[in-house]
Amino acid sequence: MPPIAKNKPKQVVLHTAARREPAQDSISELYVRFLKRKLAEEHLTGMQASAVLDGILDALQHL
């Protein structure tokens, strides 16, 4: 197996409001804090940050 193939995700789980567990809430909060920090580090305008978040949400919907 090529080295890159072993790092490819084999399954992606998208959590929805209908199926939430306590651990999922803390994971979601972790991702929100991570995204806020990364966006702040990039010094983006509001419109640029919004475009980045729209792109992330669009990518998640197409998984």
Backbone bond lengths (Angstrom), bond angles and torsions (degrees), N, CA, C in turn:
res aa  C-N    CA-C-N  psi(-1)  N-CA   C-N-CA  omega(-1)  CA-C   N-CA-C  phi
1 M - - - 1.445 - - 1.530 108.21 -
2 P 1.330 118.11 131.02 1.465 120.30 178.14 1.527 110.43 -62.88
3 P 1.334 118.59 149.65 1.467 120.86 -176.38 1.524 113.59 -59.09
4 I 1.318 118.60 -32.83 1.464 119.73 -178.12 1.523 110.85 -71.92
5 A 1.302 118.17 -34.33 1.460 121.59 -177.53 1.518 112.16 -61.21
6 K 1.311 118.02 -32.68 1.463 119.11 -177.86 1.524 112.35 -70.06
7 N 1.330 118.67 -18.48 1.452 121.73 -179.42 1.519 113.74 -95.43
8 K 1.315 117.67 0.41 1.461 120.93 179.93 1.526 109.46 -80.53
9 P 1.334 117.23 135.46 1.468 118.51 178.47 1.521 110.24 -66.65
10 K 1.302 115.95 140.70 1.449 120.76 -179.96 1.525 111.15 -100.59
11 Q 1.322 116.57 -21.15 1.457 120.70 -179.82 1.517 108.31 -148.90
12 V 1.314 115.98 137.58 1.453 121.98 176.47 1.514 107.43 -121.76
13 V 1.331 116.81 130.94 1.452 121.36 179.51 1.517 108.06 -110.63
14 L 1.317 116.40 123.72 1.455 121.60 177.56 1.518 107.41 -105.92
15 H 1.327 117.23 116.70 1.457 121.98 -177.34 1.525 109.70 -86.43
16 T 1.307 115.66 136.17 1.457 120.76 177.51 1.522 109.20 -117.69
17 A 1.319 116.18 168.31 1.460 120.91 -178.27 1.534 111.94 -62.41
18 A 1.324 117.60 -25.93 1.458 120.74 -178.64 1.533 112.13 -70.52
19 R 1.320 117.90 -22.18 1.469 121.61 -176.29 1.521 109.81 -133.71
20 R 1.318 115.84 79.28 1.463 119.36 -178.12 1.523 110.11 -118.76
21 E 1.303 114.94 143.12 1.450 121.85 176.15 1.521 107.31 -124.75
22 P 1.333 118.68 160.07 1.474 120.46 -178.49 1.534 113.74 -53.91
23 A 1.313 118.33 -39.50 1.467 120.60 -179.48 1.521 110.79 -64.84
24 Q 1.311 116.97 -33.08 1.462 120.84 -179.66 1.521 110.93 -64.79
25 D 1.336 117.41 -35.06 1.460 120.31 177.97 1.518 111.13 -63.00
26 S 1.330 117.23 -43.64 1.460 119.90 -179.37 1.524 110.92 -69.60
27 I 1.334 117.58 -33.57 1.464 120.34 176.65 1.522 109.59 -66.71
28 S 1.333 116.70 -42.96 1.461 120.83 178.47 1.529 110.52 -60.84
29 E 1.317 116.92 -43.10 1.470 120.99 178.27 1.527 110.71 -62.41
30 L 1.321 116.86 -38.44 1.461 121.26 178.24 1.524 110.15 -61.12
31 Y 1.339 116.90 -46.30 1.460 120.50 179.59 1.526 111.49 -64.08
32 V 1.329 117.36 -38.98 1.463 120.78 179.17 1.527 110.05 -63.42
33 R 1.329 116.94 -45.76 1.476 120.10 178.42 1.518 110.79 -62.25
34 F 1.333 116.95 -41.19 1.460 121.18 179.09 1.531 110.17 -61.89
35 L 1.324 116.92 -48.58 1.466 120.35 -179.28 1.529 111.66 -62.62
36 K 1.319 117.36 -42.49 1.469 120.39 178.48 1.527 110.65 -60.13
37 R 1.335 116.19 -44.69 1.461 120.13 -179.01 1.529 111.13 -64.52
38 K 1.333 116.86 -45.34 1.467 119.94 -179.52 1.525 111.52 -64.60
39 L 1.319 117.96 -40.26 1.459 120.60 178.71 1.532 110.77 -65.87
40 A 1.337 116.72 -39.12 1.468 120.19 178.80 1.524 110.91 -66.07
41 E 1.328 117.08 -37.73 1.467 121.01 179.51 1.520 112.12 -65.25
42 E 1.317 117.08 -29.08 1.460 121.44 -177.56 1.525 112.70 -81.76
43 H 1.325 117.98 -11.76 1.470 123.17 179.73 1.528 110.89 53.94
44 L 1.333 116.01 49.63 1.455 121.54 -179.45 1.526 110.43 -84.95
45 T 1.320 115.58 154.44 1.461 119.20 172.19 1.525 107.40 -73.46
46 G 1.309 116.43 168.67 1.460 120.40 178.46 1.515 112.19 -59.02
47 M 1.325 116.29 -41.02 1.460 120.09 -179.66 1.526 111.04 -67.75
48 Q 1.328 117.77 -38.36 1.465 121.02 178.91 1.524 110.68 -66.75
49 A 1.339 116.75 -43.64 1.462 120.87 179.03 1.526 109.89 -63.28
50 S 1.317 116.25 -40.48 1.457 120.65 178.22 1.530 110.77 -62.69
51 A 1.323 116.74 -40.83 1.464 120.70 178.86 1.531 110.86 -64.60
52 V 1.332 117.06 -39.18 1.471 120.87 177.93 1.523 109.98 -63.55
53 L 1.333 116.93 -46.87 1.465 120.72 -179.83 1.528 111.33 -64.86
54 D 1.325 117.13 -38.61 1.468 120.25 176.54 1.526 110.13 -61.16
55 G 1.320 116.81 -41.09 1.460 120.90 178.48 1.513 112.07 -63.93
56 I 1.337 116.86 -40.44 1.463 120.96 178.52 1.518 110.46 -64.27
57 L 1.335 116.10 -47.00 1.463 119.82 179.76 1.524 111.68 -63.18
58 D 1.311 116.56 -39.90 1.457 120.33 178.25 1.528 110.76 -63.25
59 A 1.326 116.56 -41.90 1.459 120.17 178.98 1.518 111.43 -65.06
60 L 1.323 117.69 -38.20 1.468 120.76 179.44 1.521 111.33 -67.41
61 Q 1.323 116.93 -34.94 1.471 119.88 -179.62 1.515 111.45 -69.36
62 H 1.326 117.55 -23.56 1.467 120.81 -177.35 1.526 113.14 -98.36
63 L 1.315 116.99 14.14 1.476 119.76 177.96 1.496 110.48 -76.30
